Amino acid sequence: MVANEAIFLITQFHTYIYISCFSFSFPLSLLLNQLFFPFFYWPRSQLPISHLRFLMADLKFSFAETFLCSAFAACFAEFCTIPLDTAKVRLQLQKKAVGDEVNLPKYRGLLGTMATIAKEERLSALWKGIVAGLHRQCIYGGLRIGLYEPVKTLLVGADYVGDIPLYQKIIAALLTGALAITVANPTDLVKVRLQAEGKFPAGIARRYYGTLDAYYTIVREEGLAALWTGLGPNIARNAIVNAAELASYDQVKQTILKIPGFSDNVLTHLLAGLGAGFFAVCIGSPIDVVKSRMMGDSGYKNTLDCFIRTLRNEGFLAFYKGFVPNFTRLGSWNVVMFLTLEQAKKAFRGELYYD
């Protein structure tokens, strides 16, 4: 049963990518067919060398090219790691029972949470919200990285020569992260709502019957503005995490490349991605918990109310609930995303086999 569901999810990946995500960016589907995927299927001796040399002639990336590479890398990382994110959301939304020490928490630990979800709701439940997640990454992932270089140039000036200061990189990442999530907040809200739904008792109807139904139901019952519920903590969380990820990735990668024996290869990208993920989780975890609770529970008045009630009822450590699955998810997400992004950029340059 589990094997059949796993095979089904894998075979549906291509369909999810094309229908659910790249409907926002149709040219990417053509690009993947004509440019990226052939590198994995053609023998090296039969690669179109003349076409690769043409691509190598233009090493400067446009915003559109960076957006496409970033969106693809973010969507691929999302599909691979969303089971960890689903477990993280369930752990964060699980509230401590007040005055009741008999009832044990339903979800315990990363693997325990994933096992409980798979047992009670089937294996496919770990991919709840994947369609909205792909929508989110296509918009948010593409914008936050695609705008990063232009914003850095705007901050320092087009005539600036030399290494851009770290604080300018951080400011650029803060701005692009905030702008990107402002646009993508509705997709994030729907993703969290779908992930938060557990197994319903017999006779109780589900709140949402799919991604599109979730969008429609939220607008119908709560109003259009409800799609931007939790925007405040979401902006704070994603701006900070984006700054932590992009700035730390650049810095860790730069530091590693100064060590004798290291080069700009997969190992360097892997280590830099893990460093970026760990730094981002340490800084962004409290905001992430508040964001998840506000999006998953409409009982909070505002961000401050959510923060105070969580602190008063559950203590400071509640803001680091799901830290291990959050780091496991963000660490692996950053590794997959940055590795894929680096290879996608090399595909644009025609350097995939010509390092």
C-alpha positions as CSV (number, residue, x, y, z in Angstrom):
1,M,0.0,0.0,0.0
2,V,2.7,2.4,1.0
3,A,4.9,1.4,-2.0
4,N,2.0,2.0,-4.4
5,E,1.3,5.5,-2.9
6,A,5.0,6.4,-3.1
7,I,5.1,5.3,-6.8
8,F,1.9,7.3,-7.5
9,L,3.4,10.5,-5.9
10,I,6.6,10.2,-7.9
11,T,4.8,9.6,-11.2
12,Q,2.6,12.7,-10.5
13,F,5.6,15.0,-9.9
14,H,6.0,16.0,-13.6
15,T,2.2,16.7,-13.8
16,Y,2.3,18.8,-10.6
17,I,5.3,20.9,-12.0
18,Y,3.7,21.6,-15.3
19,I,0.0,22.1,-14.3
20,S,0.2,23.5,-10.8
21,C,3.3,25.6,-11.0
22,F,4.4,26.5,-14.4
23,S,1.0,27.6,-15.4
24,F,2.3,30.8,-13.9
25,S,5.3,30.7,-16.1
26,F,4.6,28.7,-19.3
27,P,7.9,29.6,-21.0
28,L,9.8,27.6,-18.4
29,S,8.1,24.4,-19.4
30,L,9.4,25.0,-23.0
31,L,12.8,25.8,-21.6
32,L,13.0,22.6,-19.6
33,N,12.1,20.5,-22.6
34,Q,14.4,22.3,-25.1
35,L,17.4,23.2,-22.9
36,F,17.6,21.6,-19.4
37,F,16.3,18.1,-19.6
38,P,18.3,17.0,-22.7
39,F,21.5,17.4,-20.7
40,F,20.4,14.5,-18.5
41,Y,19.3,12.2,-21.4
42,W,21.7,12.8,-24.2
43,P,25.1,11.1,-24.4
44,R,27.9,13.6,-23.8
45,S,29.4,13.0,-27.2
46,Q,26.1,14.0,-28.9
47,L,25.4,17.2,-27.0
48,P,24.7,20.2,-29.3
49,I,28.1,21.9,-28.9
50,S,27.4,24.8,-31.1
51,H,24.3,25.7,-29.1
52,L,26.3,25.4,-25.9
53,R,29.0,27.8,-27.2
54,F,26.3,30.3,-28.1
55,L,24.9,30.2,-24.6
56,M,28.4,30.5,-23.1
57,A,28.9,33.8,-25.0
58,D,26.4,35.5,-22.8
59,L,27.2,34.9,-19.2
60,K,25.2,37.8,-17.8
61,F,21.8,36.7,-16.5
62,S,18.7,38.7,-17.1
63,F,15.9,39.0,-14.5
64,A,13.8,36.6,-16.6
65,E,16.5,34.0,-16.7
66,T,17.2,34.3,-13.0
67,F,13.5,34.1,-12.2
68,L,13.0,30.9,-14.3
69,C,16.1,29.2,-12.8
70,S,15.0,30.2,-9.2
71,A,11.4,29.2,-9.7
72,F,12.4,25.8,-11.0
73,A,14.9,25.2,-8.3
74,A,12.5,26.3,-5.5
75,C,9.7,24.1,-6.8
76,F,11.9,21.1,-7.1
77,A,13.1,21.6,-3.5
78,E,9.6,22.1,-2.3
79,F,8.3,18.8,-3.7
80,C,11.3,16.9,-2.2
81,T,11.0,18.4,1.3
82,I,7.3,19.2,1.9
83,P,6.7,16.1,4.0
84,L,9.1,17.6,6.5
85,D,7.3,21.0,6.3
86,T,4.0,19.3,6.9
87,A,5.4,17.6,10.1
88,K,6.8,21.0,11.2
89,V,3.4,22.8,10.8
90,R,1.6,20.1,12.8
91,L,4.1,20.3,15.6
92,Q,4.0,24.1,15.7
93,L,0.1,24.1,15.7
94,Q,0.0,21.5,18.5
95,K,-0.8,23.4,21.6
96,K,0.2,22.5,25.2
97,A,-2.7,21.3,27.3
98,V,-3.2,23.7,30.2
99,G,-4.0,21.9,33.5
100,D,-4.0,18.5,31.9
101,E,-1.0,16.3,32.3
102,V,-2.7,13.1,31.5
103,N,-3.2,13.6,27.8
104,L,0.0,13.1,25.8
105,P,0.6,15.2,22.7
106,K,-0.5,13.6,19.5
107,Y,2.6,14.4,17.6
108,R,6.1,13.6,19.0
109,G,9.2,14.4,17.1
110,L,9.9,14.6,13.4
111,L,9.8,10.9,12.5
112,G,6.9,10.3,14.9
113,T,4.8,13.0,13.4
114,M,5.4,11.8,9.9
115,A,4.6,8.2,10.9
116,T,1.4,9.3,12.7
117,I,0.2,11.3,9.7
118,A,1.0,8.5,7.2
119,K,-0.7,5.9,9.5
120,E,-3.9,7.9,10.1
121,E,-4.3,9.8,6.9
122,R,-2.2,7.8,4.3
123,L,1.2,8.6,3.0
124,S,-0.1,11.1,0.5
125,A,-1.2,13.3,3.3
126,L,2.4,14.3,3.9
127,W,2.2,16.1,0.5
128,K,-0.9,18.1,1.6
129,G,-0.7,21.6,0.2
130,I,1.9,20.7,-2.5
131,V,-0.1,22.5,-5.2
132,A,-0.3,25.7,-3.2
133,G,3.4,25.1,-2.2
134,L,4.4,25.0,-5.8
135,H,2.4,28.1,-6.6
136,R,4.1,29.8,-3.7
137,Q,7.6,28.8,-4.7
138,C,7.1,29.7,-8.3
139,I,6.2,33.3,-7.3
140,Y,8.1,33.8,-4.1
141,G,11.2,31.8,-5.0
142,G,11.5,33.4,-8.4
143,L,11.0,37.0,-7.2
144,R,13.2,36.9,-4.1
145,I,16.2,35.6,-5.9
146,G,15.5,37.2,-9.3
147,L,15.3,40.7,-7.7
148,Y,18.3,40.2,-5.4
149,E,21.0,41.3,-7.8
150,P,19.0,44.3,-9.3
151,V,18.3,45.6,-5.8
152,K,21.9,45.2,-4.7
153,T,22.9,47.2,-7.8
154,L,20.3,49.8,-7.0
155,L,21.6,50.2,-3.5
156,V,25.3,50.5,-4.3
157,G,24.9,52.2,-7.7
158,A,25.6,50.9,-11.2
159,D,29.2,52.3,-11.2
160,Y,30.2,50.6,-7.9
161,V,33.5,48.6,-8.2
162,G,34.6,46.0,-5.8
163,D,33.0,43.6,-3.3
164,I,29.6,44.7,-2.2
165,P,29.5,45.1,1.7
166,L,27.7,42.4,3.7
167,Y,25.2,44.9,5.1
168,Q,24.1,46.0,1.6
169,K,23.5,42.3,0.8
170,I,21.4,41.9,3.9
171,I,19.4,45.0,3.1
172,A,18.8,43.8,-0.4
173,A,17.7,40.4,0.7
174,L,15.4,41.9,3.4
175,L,13.7,44.0,0.7
176,T,13.3,41.3,-1.9
177,G,12.0,38.8,0.7
178,A,9.4,41.2,2.0
179,L,8.3,42.2,-1.5
180,A,8.1,38.6,-2.8
181,I,6.1,37.2,0.2
182,T,3.7,40.2,0.0
183,V,2.8,39.0,-3.5
184,A,2.8,35.3,-2.6
185,N,1.0,35.4,0.8
186,P,-2.3,34.0,-0.4
187,T,-0.5,30.8,-1.6
188,D,1.3,30.5,1.7
189,L,-2.0,30.9,3.6
190,V,-3.7,28.1,1.6
191,K,-0.7,25.8,1.9
192,V,-0.7,26.2,5.8
193,R,-4.5,25.7,6.0
194,L,-4.3,22.5,4.0
195,Q,-1.3,21.2,5.9
196,A,-3.0,21.9,9.2
197,E,-6.0,19.7,8.4
198,G,-5.7,16.3,10.1
199,K,-7.9,13.3,9.9
200,F,-11.6,14.2,10.3
201,P,-14.0,12.0,12.4
202,A,-16.8,10.2,10.5
203,G,-19.6,12.5,9.6
204,I,-17.6,15.7,9.8
205,A,-17.1,17.5,6.4
206,R,-13.7,18.8,5.4
207,R,-13.1,22.5,5.4
208,Y,-11.4,22.4,2.0
209,Y,-11.5,19.9,-0.8
210,G,-8.5,21.0,-2.7
211,T,-6.3,24.0,-3.4
212,L,-8.7,26.0,-5.7
213,D,-11.6,25.2,-3.3
214,A,-9.5,26.6,-0.4
215,Y,-8.9,29.8,-2.3
216,Y,-12.6,30.1,-3.1
217,T,-13.9,29.1,0.4
218,I,-11.6,31.6,2.2
219,V,-12.6,34.5,-0.1
220,R,-16.3,33.5,0.2
221,E,-16.4,33.1,4.0
222,E,-13.7,35.5,5.2
223,G,-13.4,38.0,2.4
224,L,-10.6,38.8,-0.1
225,A,-8.4,40.5,2.5
226,A,-8.3,37.2,4.4
227,L,-5.9,35.8,1.8
228,W,-3.4,38.2,3.4
229,T,-4.0,36.9,6.9
230,G,-0.7,36.8,8.9
231,L,1.0,39.1,6.4
232,G,2.8,41.0,9.2
233,P,4.7,38.0,10.7
234,N,5.0,36.5,7.3
235,I,6.9,39.5,5.9
236,A,9.0,39.6,9.1
237,R,9.8,35.9,8.9
238,N,10.5,35.7,5.1
239,A,12.5,38.9,5.0
240,I,14.7,37.8,7.8
241,V,15.0,34.2,6.5
242,N,15.7,35.4,3.0
243,A,18.5,37.7,4.3
244,A,19.9,34.8,6.4
245,E,19.8,32.4,3.6
246,L,21.2,34.5,0.7
247,A,23.7,36.4,2.7
248,S,25.0,33.4,4.7
249,Y,25.1,31.2,1.5
250,D,27.3,33.8,-0.2
251,Q,29.5,34.2,2.9
252,V,29.9,30.5,3.7
253,K,30.6,29.7,0.0
254,Q,33.1,32.5,-0.2
255,T,34.8,31.3,3.0
256,I,34.9,27.7,1.8
257,L,36.4,28.6,-1.6
258,K,39.4,30.2,0.3
259,I,40.2,26.9,1.9
260,P,42.9,25.0,-0.1
261,G,41.5,22.0,-2.0
262,F,38.0,23.4,-2.3
263,S,36.5,24.6,-5.6
264,D,33.1,25.8,-6.8
265,N,31.5,22.3,-7.0
266,V,28.7,20.2,-5.5
267,L,30.4,19.7,-2.1
268,T,30.9,23.5,-1.7
269,H,27.2,24.2,-2.6
270,L,26.1,21.4,-0.2
271,L,28.0,22.8,2.8
272,A,27.0,26.4,2.0
273,G,23.3,25.3,1.7
274,L,23.4,23.6,5.1
275,G,25.0,26.7,6.7
276,A,22.3,28.9,5.2
277,G,19.5,26.7,6.4
278,F,20.9,26.5,10.0
279,F,21.4,30.2,10.3
280,A,17.9,30.9,8.9
281,V,16.2,28.6,11.3
282,C,18.0,29.9,14.4
283,I,16.8,33.5,13.5
284,G,13.4,32.8,11.9
285,S,11.9,30.0,14.1
286,P,10.0,32.3,16.6
287,I,8.5,34.3,13.8
288,D,7.7,31.1,11.9
289,V,5.8,29.7,14.8
290,V,3.7,32.8,15.1
291,K,3.0,32.9,11.4
292,S,1.9,29.2,11.3
293,R,-0.4,29.7,14.3
294,M,-2.0,32.9,12.9
295,M,-2.6,31.2,9.5
296,G,-3.8,28.0,11.0
297,D,-6.0,29.4,13.7
298,S,-8.1,32.5,13.2
299,G,-8.7,32.9,16.9
300,Y,-5.9,35.4,17.4
301,K,-6.6,39.1,17.1
302,N,-3.2,40.1,15.7
303,T,0.5,39.2,15.7
304,L,1.2,40.7,19.1
305,D,-1.8,38.8,20.6
306,C,-0.5,35.5,19.2
307,F,2.9,36.2,20.5
308,I,1.8,37.1,24.0
309,R,-0.7,34.3,24.4
310,T,1.8,31.7,23.2
311,L,4.5,33.0,25.6
312,R,2.1,33.2,28.5
313,N,0.5,29.8,28.0
314,E,3.4,27.7,26.8
315,G,6.6,29.5,27.6
316,F,9.5,30.8,25.5
317,L,10.5,27.4,24.2
318,A,7.2,27.2,22.4
319,F,8.7,29.6,19.8
320,Y,11.2,26.8,18.9
321,K,8.6,24.1,18.6
322,G,9.4,22.0,15.6
323,F,13.0,23.3,15.5
324,V,14.5,20.0,14.5
325,P,12.1,19.3,11.7
326,N,12.3,23.0,10.7
327,F,16.1,22.8,10.4
328,T,15.9,19.4,8.7
329,R,13.4,20.8,6.3
330,L,15.2,24.2,5.7
331,G,18.6,22.6,5.6
332,S,17.6,20.0,3.1
333,W,15.5,22.5,1.2
334,N,18.5,24.9,0.9
335,V,20.8,22.1,-0.2
336,V,18.4,20.9,-2.9
337,M,17.4,24.4,-4.0
338,F,20.9,25.9,-4.2
339,L,22.3,22.7,-5.9
340,T,19.5,22.8,-8.5
341,L,19.9,26.6,-8.9
342,E,23.6,26.3,-9.6
343,Q,23.1,23.6,-12.1
344,A,20.2,25.4,-13.8
345,K,22.4,28.5,-14.2
346,K,25.1,26.3,-15.7
347,A,22.6,25.0,-18.1
348,F,21.8,28.5,-19.2
349,R,25.6,29.1,-19.6
350,G,26.1,25.8,-21.4
351,E,28.6,24.8,-18.7
352,L,26.8,21.7,-17.3
353,Y,29.5,19.4,-18.5
354,Y,32.2,22.0,-19.0
355,D,33.3,23.0,-15.5
